[in-house]
């Protein structure tokens, strides 16, 4: 379906995170703040760039760099994502209590990010969502269809993470999805798991906060932002957007 609907010449602009953020930045749309990019080819970025491993090591050794969220430029499904909280000596603290040496983190980024890594300031969830789901950043997944008359919202779901997870992707253990009413962003049916392990949730299993019936903050602003950004990619007619709801307002993740 996607191949039939979409112009393949536009795909790089939405799959390559650095190119995507460059386009959004040029249009003045809200995106995460990128601290630096690492890429061995010497690719030009609108942010400080690192080509050599010693530069990456210096970034990871500097306590003032943290907290950071790192992700491969060509990554999908949050595979390879790192939530880096701080550094003590040569040991990096990561989300979930994991610790690793600076050299191990550096070598992971070098080996896994063959097409480069982005290091961004860690976004915080909106206080309403933090109280509900903890400090892991969740997002809204908007499905947008580009019709002849313009972009329209087809559907939306809330990606509700567990506090121990580095990202809100549904494949991560325990993460949930909540159906959203497009009129007001109110959460309806909430599920986790697949097949016989599918579970329904009225409340968040960690915080006990009510999920069903809760209206997401800034939902209408996020929807309008998404429809505005969709116009930047007219050749992509089936668009899936992840928009974070933060204290500063909605932010386009990818």
C-alpha positions as CSV (number, residue, x, y, z in Angstrom):
1,X,0.0,0.0,0.0
2,X,2.8,2.4,0.9
3,X,4.7,1.7,-2.2
4,X,1.6,2.2,-4.3
5,X,0.6,5.5,-2.6
6,X,3.9,7.2,-2.2
7,X,6.6,8.8,-4.4
8,X,9.8,6.9,-3.5
9,X,11.9,10.0,-4.3
10,X,10.6,11.6,-1.1
11,X,11.5,8.7,1.2
12,X,15.0,9.9,2.2
13,X,13.6,13.1,3.5
14,X,11.5,11.3,6.1
15,X,13.7,8.2,6.8
16,X,17.0,10.0,7.3
17,X,16.5,11.7,10.7
18,X,19.2,14.3,10.1
19,X,17.7,15.3,6.8
20,X,14.2,15.3,8.3
21,X,15.3,17.6,11.2
22,X,17.1,19.9,8.8
23,X,13.9,20.4,6.8
24,X,11.8,20.9,10.0
25,X,14.4,23.3,11.4
26,X,14.4,25.3,8.1
27,X,10.6,25.6,8.3
28,X,10.8,26.8,11.9
29,X,8.8,23.9,13.3
30,X,9.5,22.5,16.9
31,X,12.0,19.6,17.0
32,X,14.3,18.2,19.7
33,X,17.5,20.2,20.3
34,X,20.4,18.4,18.7
35,X,23.6,18.9,20.6
36,X,25.9,17.2,18.1
37,X,26.0,14.6,15.2
38,X,28.5,11.9,14.8
39,X,29.3,10.7,11.3
40,X,32.7,9.4,10.1
41,X,32.1,10.5,6.5
42,X,32.4,14.2,7.3
43,X,28.8,14.9,6.4
44,X,27.7,18.5,6.8
45,X,25.0,19.1,9.5
46,X,23.4,22.3,10.8
47,X,24.7,21.3,14.3
48,X,28.2,20.7,15.6
49,X,29.5,17.5,14.0
50,X,32.0,14.9,15.1
51,X,34.0,12.8,12.6
52,X,36.5,11.1,14.9
53,X,36.0,8.8,17.9
54,X,38.1,11.0,20.2
55,X,35.6,13.8,19.6
56,X,32.7,11.5,20.5
57,X,34.6,10.3,23.6
58,X,35.1,14.0,24.7
59,X,31.3,14.6,24.4
60,X,30.5,11.5,26.5
61,X,33.2,12.4,29.1
62,X,31.8,16.0,29.6
63,X,29.2,16.0,32.5
64,X,27.7,19.2,31.2
65,X,26.6,17.4,28.0
66,X,24.0,15.4,29.9
67,X,21.2,14.3,29.9
68,X,21.3,13.1,26.3
69,X,19.1,11.0,24.1
70,X,21.1,9.3,21.3
71,X,19.7,7.6,18.2
72,X,21.0,6.3,14.9
73,X,20.4,8.6,12.0
74,X,18.8,5.8,9.9
75,X,17.2,4.0,12.9
76,X,13.6,2.8,13.2
77,X,11.6,1.3,16.1
78,X,13.9,3.1,18.6
79,X,16.4,0.2,18.0
80,X,19.8,1.5,19.1
81,X,18.3,4.4,21.1
82,X,20.2,5.4,24.3
83,X,18.8,7.4,27.2
84,X,22.0,8.8,28.8
85,X,21.5,10.4,32.2
86,X,25.0,11.4,33.3
87,X,28.6,10.4,33.6
88,X,30.7,9.7,36.7
89,X,34.4,9.4,36.0
90,X,34.3,7.2,32.9
91,X,31.0,5.4,33.7
92,X,27.8,6.5,31.9
93,X,24.5,6.2,33.8
94,X,21.6,5.2,31.6
95,X,17.8,4.9,31.9
96,X,16.7,1.9,34.0
97,X,19.8,1.8,36.2
98,X,22.2,0.5,33.6
99,X,25.8,1.6,33.7
100,X,28.4,1.3,31.0
101,X,31.9,2.6,30.4
102,X,32.4,5.7,28.2
103,X,34.4,3.5,25.8
104,X,31.6,0.9,25.6
105,X,29.0,3.5,24.8
106,X,31.3,5.1,22.2
107,X,32.0,1.8,20.5
108,X,28.3,0.8,20.5
109,X,27.5,4.1,18.7
110,X,30.4,3.6,16.2
111,X,29.4,0.0,15.5
112,X,25.6,0.3,15.4
113,X,25.4,3.7,13.8
114,X,27.0,3.0,10.5
115,X,25.3,6.0,9.0
116,X,25.8,8.2,12.1
117,X,24.2,9.1,15.4
118,X,22.4,12.1,16.7
119,X,22.8,13.3,20.3
120,X,19.9,15.4,21.5
121,X,18.8,17.1,24.7
122,X,16.5,14.8,26.6
123,X,12.9,16.0,26.3
124,X,10.7,15.8,29.4
125,X,7.1,14.8,29.2
126,X,4.3,17.3,29.9
127,X,3.6,17.3,33.7
128,X,0.2,15.7,33.2
129,X,1.8,12.8,31.4
130,X,4.7,12.5,33.8
131,X,2.2,12.2,36.7
132,X,0.4,9.5,34.7
133,X,3.3,7.5,33.1
134,X,6.5,8.5,34.8
135,X,9.5,10.3,33.3
136,X,9.7,8.3,30.1
137,X,8.7,10.4,27.1
138,X,5.6,9.2,25.4
139,X,4.2,10.5,22.2
140,X,1.1,10.6,20.0
141,X,1.2,8.7,16.8
142,X,-0.9,10.5,14.1
143,X,-1.8,8.8,10.9
144,X,-2.1,11.5,8.2
145,X,-3.4,11.0,4.7
146,X,-2.5,13.4,1.9
147,X,-5.7,13.7,-0.2
148,X,-6.2,15.9,-3.2
149,X,-7.9,18.5,-1.0
150,X,-5.0,18.5,1.5
151,X,-3.8,16.6,4.6
152,X,-6.3,15.0,6.9
153,X,-6.0,13.1,10.2
154,X,-7.1,9.6,9.8
155,X,-6.5,8.4,13.4
156,X,-4.3,8.8,16.4
157,X,-3.1,6.7,19.3
158,X,-1.3,7.5,22.6
159,X,1.9,5.6,23.0
160,X,2.0,5.1,26.7
161,X,5.4,3.9,28.0
162,X,6.4,2.1,31.2
163,X,8.9,4.2,33.3
164,X,11.7,1.6,32.9
165,X,11.7,1.7,29.1
166,X,14.0,3.9,27.0
167,X,11.3,4.6,24.5
168,X,7.5,4.3,23.9
169,X,7.6,1.8,21.0
170,X,4.9,-0.9,21.5
171,X,7.3,-3.8,21.1
172,X,9.1,-2.8,24.3
173,X,7.9,-4.9,27.3
174,X,4.8,-3.5,29.0
175,X,4.3,-0.4,26.8
176,X,0.7,0.4,26.0
177,X,-1.4,2.0,23.2
178,X,-4.4,4.1,23.9
179,X,-7.0,4.8,21.2
180,X,-7.7,8.6,20.9
181,X,-10.8,10.5,20.1
182,X,-9.8,13.0,17.4
183,X,-12.3,15.5,18.7
184,X,-10.6,16.1,22.0
185,X,-7.6,13.7,22.5
186,X,-9.4,11.7,25.1
187,X,-8.0,8.2,25.7
188,X,-10.3,5.3,25.1
189,X,-9.4,1.6,25.0
190,X,-5.9,0.9,26.3
191,X,-4.0,-2.3,25.5
192,X,-0.6,-3.9,26.0
193,X,0.8,-7.2,24.6
194,X,-0.2,-9.2,21.5
195,X,-2.2,-12.3,20.8
196,X,-3.1,-14.3,24.0
197,X,-1.0,-11.9,26.0
198,X,-3.2,-8.9,25.1
199,X,-4.3,-7.0,28.2
200,X,-6.8,-4.1,28.7
201,X,-5.8,-1.3,31.1
202,X,-8.1,1.2,32.9
203,X,-5.2,2.6,34.9
204,X,-1.4,2.7,34.5
205,X,0.1,-0.4,36.0
206,X,3.0,1.5,37.6
207,X,1.6,4.8,38.7
208,X,-2.1,3.8,39.3
209,X,-3.2,6.9,37.4
210,X,-6.4,6.6,35.4
211,X,-5.8,6.2,31.6
212,X,-9.2,5.6,30.1
213,X,-11.1,8.9,29.9
214,X,-8.0,11.1,30.3
215,X,-7.6,13.9,27.8
216,X,-4.1,14.5,26.5
217,X,-2.7,18.0,27.1
218,X,-2.2,20.2,24.0
219,X,-3.8,17.5,21.8
220,X,-5.4,20.0,19.4
221,X,-2.1,22.0,19.1
222,X,-0.3,18.8,18.3
223,X,-2.8,17.8,15.7
224,X,-2.5,21.2,14.0
225,X,1.3,21.1,14.1
226,X,1.2,17.7,12.5
227,X,-1.1,18.8,9.7
228,X,1.2,21.8,9.1
229,X,4.3,19.7,9.0
230,X,2.7,17.2,6.7
231,X,2.5,19.8,3.9
232,X,6.3,19.7,3.7
233,X,6.2,16.2,2.2
234,X,3.5,16.1,-0.4
235,X,5.0,13.1,-2.1
236,X,4.5,11.0,1.0
237,X,0.7,10.4,1.0
238,X,0.5,8.0,3.9
239,X,2.3,9.6,6.9
240,X,2.8,8.4,10.4
241,X,4.0,11.1,12.8
242,X,5.3,10.8,16.4
243,X,4.7,14.1,18.3
244,X,5.9,14.5,21.9
245,X,3.8,16.5,24.4
246,X,6.3,18.4,26.5
247,X,6.1,21.3,29.0
248,X,7.1,23.7,26.2
249,X,4.4,22.3,23.9
250,X,4.2,19.7,21.1
251,X,7.5,18.7,19.5
252,X,7.9,16.7,16.3
253,X,10.0,13.6,16.9
254,X,9.9,11.9,13.5
